[in-house]
C-alpha cells in the first residue's frame, strides 16, 4: 500500500502543549477508526510552524478525506516513491 507525506501548516505547532498534541492525536485516531483499516497513521514530526505526517493509505483521496473529517490542514500530500538512508550509498 502507498505511503504518503502530509505537510500541515499550523502556525506555532512547535509551541503546542503535550495536552493539545494529545487531543489532536485522539481526534486523528477517531477519524481513522471511522475510515477503516485501509488508512494508517505511522508517525508525525512537529516543527515550529508545520507538522509532517506519514500515512499509509490506498490513495491521496483517502488521506485528504481524513484531513477534512478531522479538521486538519493538508497543505501538501505527496506519495513516497522510495526510501533511502546512509546504507543506500554502500
C-alpha positions in Angstrom: 0.0 0.0 0.0 1.3 3.5 -0.8 2.9 5.7 1.8 2.3 9.5 1.9 4.0 12.5 3.5 1.4 15.2 4.5 2.6 18.7 5.2 0.2 20.5 7.6 0.8 24.3 8.1 0.0 25.0 11.7 1.4 28.3 12.9 3.0 27.8 16.3 2.9 24.0 16.1 6.2 23.7 17.9 4.7 25.5 20.9 1.6 23.2 21.2 1.3 21.7 24.7 1.5 18.0 25.2 -2.2 18.1 26.1 -3.1 19.8 22.9 -1.0 17.3 20.9 -2.8 14.5 22.7 -6.2 16.0 21.8 -5.1 16.3 18.1 -3.8 12.7 18.2 -7.1 11.4 19.7 -9.2 13.2 17.1 -7.0 11.8 14.3 -7.3 8.3 15.7 -11.1 8.6 15.9 -11.3 9.6 12.3 -9.0 6.8 11.3 -11.4 4.3 13.0 -14.3 5.8 11.1 -12.5 5.4 7.8 -11.4 1.8 8.5 -8.2 -0.1 8.3 -7.2 0.9 4.8 -5.6 4.1 6.2 -2.9 4.1 8.9 -1.0 6.9 10.7 2.6 5.9 11.0 4.1 9.0 12.8 4.4 12.7 12.7 7.1 15.3 13.1 6.3 18.6 14.8 8.4 21.6 13.7 8.0 25.3 14.5 5.1 26.0 12.2 4.3 22.7 10.5 3.5 19.1 11.2 4.8 16.5 8.8 2.8 13.2 8.9 3.5 9.8 7.5 0.5 7.8 6.5 -0.2 4.5 4.7 -3.3 4.7 2.5 -4.7 3.4 -0.7 -4.7 6.8 -2.4 -4.3 10.6 -1.9 -8.1 11.0 -1.8 -8.3 8.9 1.4 -5.6 11.0 3.1 -7.4 14.2 2.2 -10.7 12.7 3.4 -9.1 12.1 6.8 -7.8 15.7 6.9 -11.2 17.0 6.1 -13.1 14.9 8.6 -10.6 15.7 11.3 -10.4 19.4 10.6 -6.7 19.2 9.9 -5.0 21.1 7.1 -3.4 19.1 4.4 -1.4 21.7 2.5 0.6 19.2 0.6 0.2 15.4 0.1 3.0 13.6 -1.7 3.3 9.9 -2.3 6.6 8.4 -1.2 8.3 6.7 -4.2 11.2 5.2 -2.4 13.1 5.4 0.8 16.9 6.0 1.1 19.2 6.1 4.0 23.0 6.0 4.6 23.2 2.3 3.6 22.0 3.3 0.1 25.5 4.7 -0.5 27.1 1.3 0.0 
